[in-house]
């Protein structure tokens, strides 16, 4: 066991992915992510983890940025940012509130420049790790022209038997608000076909293609993005794009 795992309590909590109803494992993972020592470890790598919202003092599935710093400009592959203004304070929450999903293997952070990222824990030598390593080495776009509609991996951080895959934070519910013209629908179809072609060209089979595993290049507040008019405006201007992500059941094949 290396020094990091001794210092921060190891990574055994993440070894058995829970189902949606496995609340005990979910809570164990939450406390693991919330440990001050792990937050300090990420800070030493240049990432400030989001804070979790709390109910009666207990952490929830929702997170929001911990630092007020924002980048001077939002350049690709980082997403557009804009949150709706909602009268209901509970729905509104802090700016850019998001959630950690049912499995709680993803958290969110800002880098030293204030850019928003998502961080996923994956097991060393797993198929998912091999795919993410491949994406990191072969599919890092520098401009939109280079982008092949697969979410890029910015960095892989080694942590005992696990790796933390750092990716730009993009938004979910990618088809919301609904497209309003045929041109917008065709833009979405083109982006997804381009991403699928990219994966297959590189011998990667996703094996779980659905809306939940597609992201869009805009985020605001998780609970209100489905009605975000700024996102709708970006789509009407042709400024949105889409990306496949989440390779936990995917497969990669050797080149022939």
C-alpha positions as CSV (number, residue, x, y, z in Angstrom):
1,X,0.0,0.0,0.0
2,X,1.5,3.4,-1.0
3,X,1.8,6.5,1.2
4,X,-1.3,8.1,-0.3
5,X,-3.5,5.2,0.6
6,X,-2.1,5.0,4.1
7,X,-2.7,8.7,4.6
8,X,-6.2,8.8,3.3
9,X,-7.7,5.5,4.5
10,X,-7.3,3.4,1.4
11,X,-9.8,2.9,-1.4
12,X,-11.6,-0.3,-0.4
13,X,-15.0,1.5,-0.2
14,X,-15.0,1.8,-4.0
15,X,-14.4,-1.8,-4.8
16,X,-18.0,-2.9,-5.0
17,X,-20.2,-0.6,-7.0
18,X,-23.6,-0.3,-5.3
19,X,-27.0,-0.6,-6.9
20,X,-29.3,2.3,-6.7
21,X,-30.8,1.0,-3.5
22,X,-27.5,0.2,-1.7
23,X,-27.7,3.2,0.6
24,X,-25.1,2.0,3.0
25,X,-22.4,1.7,0.4
26,X,-23.4,5.1,-1.1
27,X,-23.0,6.7,2.3
28,X,-19.7,5.1,2.9
29,X,-18.5,6.5,-0.4
30,X,-19.8,9.9,0.5
31,X,-17.8,10.0,3.7
32,X,-14.7,8.7,1.8
33,X,-14.9,11.5,-0.7
34,X,-15.6,14.0,2.1
35,X,-12.5,13.1,4.1
36,X,-10.4,16.2,4.7
37,X,-7.2,14.3,3.9
38,X,-8.6,13.3,0.5
39,X,-9.6,16.9,-0.2
40,X,-6.1,18.0,0.7
41,X,-4.6,15.4,-1.6
42,X,-6.7,16.7,-4.5
43,X,-5.7,20.3,-3.6
44,X,-2.1,19.3,-3.8
45,X,-2.8,18.1,-7.3
46,X,-4.4,21.5,-8.2
47,X,-8.1,20.6,-7.7
48,X,-10.5,22.1,-5.2
49,X,-13.4,19.7,-4.7
50,X,-16.9,21.0,-4.7
51,X,-18.8,21.2,-1.4
52,X,-21.8,19.0,-0.7
53,X,-25.1,20.4,0.3
54,X,-26.2,19.2,3.7
55,X,-29.5,18.4,5.3
56,X,-29.6,18.2,9.1
57,X,-25.8,18.3,8.9
58,X,-25.5,15.2,6.7
59,X,-24.0,15.4,3.2
60,X,-26.4,14.8,0.3
61,X,-25.9,13.8,-3.3
62,X,-25.7,17.4,-4.5
63,X,-22.5,19.4,-4.8
64,X,-21.7,23.0,-5.6
65,X,-18.4,24.9,-6.3
66,X,-16.3,25.6,-3.2
67,X,-14.3,28.5,-4.6
68,X,-15.6,31.7,-6.2
69,X,-12.8,31.8,-8.8
70,X,-13.8,31.6,-12.4
71,X,-11.6,31.5,-15.5
72,X,-11.1,34.6,-17.5
73,X,-12.5,32.9,-20.6
74,X,-14.1,29.5,-21.3
75,X,-12.2,27.8,-24.0
76,X,-12.8,24.4,-25.5
77,X,-13.0,21.7,-24.3
78,X,-14.6,23.4,-21.3
79,X,-18.3,24.0,-21.4
80,X,-20.5,27.1,-21.6
81,X,-21.8,28.1,-18.2
82,X,-25.1,29.7,-17.3
83,X,-27.7,29.0,-14.5
84,X,-31.3,29.8,-14.6
85,X,-32.7,32.2,-12.0
86,X,-35.4,30.4,-10.1
87,X,-37.6,31.9,-7.3
88,X,-37.6,28.6,-5.4
89,X,-34.4,28.7,-3.3
90,X,-34.4,24.9,-2.8
91,X,-34.5,24.3,-6.5
92,X,-32.1,27.1,-7.2
93,X,-29.4,26.3,-4.7
94,X,-25.9,27.7,-5.1
95,X,-24.7,28.4,-8.6
96,X,-23.8,25.4,-10.7
97,X,-25.2,22.9,-8.2
98,X,-24.9,19.3,-9.6
99,X,-25.3,15.8,-8.3
100,X,-23.1,12.7,-8.0
101,X,-25.3,10.1,-9.5
102,X,-26.5,6.8,-8.0
103,X,-23.1,5.1,-7.7
104,X,-21.2,8.1,-6.2
105,X,-18.0,7.4,-8.1
106,X,-17.9,10.9,-9.6
107,X,-17.3,14.2,-7.9
108,X,-16.7,17.7,-9.2
109,X,-14.0,20.2,-8.7
110,X,-12.3,23.4,-10.0
111,X,-8.7,23.5,-11.2
112,X,-6.2,26.2,-10.3
113,X,-7.6,28.4,-13.0
114,X,-11.2,28.1,-11.8
115,X,-12.2,25.7,-14.6
116,X,-14.9,23.2,-13.7
117,X,-14.0,19.5,-14.0
118,X,-15.6,16.1,-13.2
119,X,-13.5,13.4,-11.5
120,X,-14.3,9.7,-11.7
121,X,-12.7,6.9,-9.7
122,X,-11.9,3.8,-11.8
123,X,-10.1,0.6,-10.8
124,X,-6.5,0.1,-12.0
125,X,-6.2,-2.4,-14.9
126,X,-9.9,-2.4,-15.5
127,X,-11.3,-2.2,-19.0
128,X,-12.7,1.2,-18.2
129,X,-9.2,2.4,-17.1
130,X,-7.7,1.0,-20.3
131,X,-10.2,2.9,-22.4
132,X,-9.8,6.2,-20.5
133,X,-6.0,5.8,-20.8
134,X,-6.4,5.4,-24.5
135,X,-8.6,8.4,-24.8
136,X,-6.1,10.5,-22.8
137,X,-3.2,9.5,-25.1
138,X,-5.0,9.6,-28.4
139,X,-8.1,11.8,-28.3
140,X,-7.3,15.2,-26.7
141,X,-8.8,17.8,-29.0
142,X,-7.2,21.3,-29.0
143,X,-10.0,23.0,-31.0
144,X,-13.6,22.2,-31.9
145,X,-12.3,21.2,-35.4
146,X,-10.4,18.4,-33.8
147,X,-13.2,17.2,-31.6
148,X,-14.8,13.8,-32.4
149,X,-17.6,14.0,-29.8
150,X,-16.1,11.8,-27.1
151,X,-15.5,13.5,-23.8
152,X,-11.8,14.1,-23.4
153,X,-9.8,12.9,-20.5
154,X,-7.6,15.7,-19.3
155,X,-5.5,13.9,-16.7
156,X,-5.2,10.5,-14.9
157,X,-4.1,10.6,-11.3
158,X,-2.8,7.4,-9.7
159,X,-4.2,6.6,-6.2
160,X,-3.3,3.1,-4.8
161,X,-5.4,0.6,-6.7
162,X,-7.4,3.3,-8.5
163,X,-7.1,6.1,-10.9
164,X,-8.9,9.4,-10.9
165,X,-10.0,10.4,-14.4
166,X,-10.2,14.2,-14.7
167,X,-12.6,15.4,-17.4
168,X,-14.2,18.8,-18.2
169,X,-17.5,19.2,-16.6
170,X,-20.3,19.2,-19.2
171,X,-24.0,19.1,-18.7
172,X,-26.5,16.2,-18.7
173,X,-30.1,16.0,-19.9
174,X,-28.5,16.8,-23.3
175,X,-31.8,16.8,-25.3
176,X,-33.4,19.4,-23.0
177,X,-34.8,21.9,-23.7
178,X,-36.2,20.1,-26.7
179,X,-34.8,21.0,-30.2
180,X,-37.1,23.5,-31.9
181,X,-36.1,23.1,-35.6
182,X,-35.1,20.3,-37.9
183,X,-31.7,21.9,-38.3
184,X,-31.1,21.6,-34.5
185,X,-32.2,17.9,-34.6
186,X,-29.8,17.2,-37.4
187,X,-27.0,18.9,-35.5
188,X,-27.6,16.5,-32.6
189,X,-27.8,13.4,-34.9
190,X,-24.6,14.5,-36.7
191,X,-22.7,14.9,-33.4
192,X,-23.7,11.5,-32.1
193,X,-22.9,9.7,-35.3
194,X,-19.5,11.4,-35.4
195,X,-18.9,10.2,-31.8
196,X,-20.0,6.7,-32.5
197,X,-17.8,6.6,-35.6
198,X,-14.8,7.8,-33.6
199,X,-15.3,5.1,-30.9
200,X,-15.6,2.3,-33.5
201,X,-12.6,3.7,-35.5
202,X,-10.6,3.2,-32.3
203,X,-12.0,-0.3,-31.7
204,X,-14.1,0.9,-28.7
205,X,-17.6,-0.5,-28.2
206,X,-19.6,1.6,-25.7
207,X,-22.3,-1.0,-25.1
208,X,-24.5,1.3,-23.1
209,X,-25.6,4.1,-25.4
210,X,-28.5,6.1,-24.0
211,X,-29.3,9.8,-23.2
212,X,-27.9,9.3,-19.7
213,X,-24.4,8.6,-21.2
214,X,-24.4,11.7,-23.5
215,X,-23.3,15.1,-22.3
216,X,-23.8,18.6,-23.8
217,X,-21.3,21.5,-23.8
218,X,-23.2,23.6,-21.4
219,X,-24.0,23.3,-17.7
220,X,-25.9,25.4,-15.2
221,X,-27.8,23.9,-12.2
222,X,-28.6,20.3,-12.5
223,X,-32.3,20.6,-11.4
224,X,-33.1,23.3,-13.9
225,X,-30.9,22.7,-16.9
226,X,-33.9,21.0,-18.7
227,X,-35.5,24.4,-18.9
228,X,-32.4,26.5,-19.4
229,X,-33.1,29.1,-22.1
230,X,-29.5,30.0,-22.4
231,X,-28.8,26.4,-23.5
232,X,-31.7,26.6,-26.0
233,X,-30.2,29.8,-27.4
234,X,-26.7,28.2,-27.8
235,X,-28.3,25.3,-29.7
236,X,-30.2,27.7,-32.0
237,X,-26.9,29.4,-32.8
238,X,-25.1,26.1,-33.5
239,X,-22.8,26.6,-30.6
240,X,-23.6,23.4,-28.7
241,X,-22.0,20.0,-29.2
242,X,-22.4,16.6,-27.6
243,X,-20.2,13.9,-26.4
244,X,-20.3,10.2,-25.3
245,X,-18.9,9.4,-21.9
246,X,-19.1,6.7,-19.2
247,X,-17.2,3.6,-20.3
248,X,-17.8,1.3,-17.2
249,X,-19.4,-1.5,-19.3
250,X,-17.5,-0.7,-22.6
251,X,-14.9,-2.8,-24.3
252,X,-11.8,-2.0,-26.3
253,X,-10.4,-4.4,-28.9
254,X,-6.8,-4.8,-30.1
255,X,-5.9,-3.3,-33.5
256,X,-6.1,-5.7,-36.3
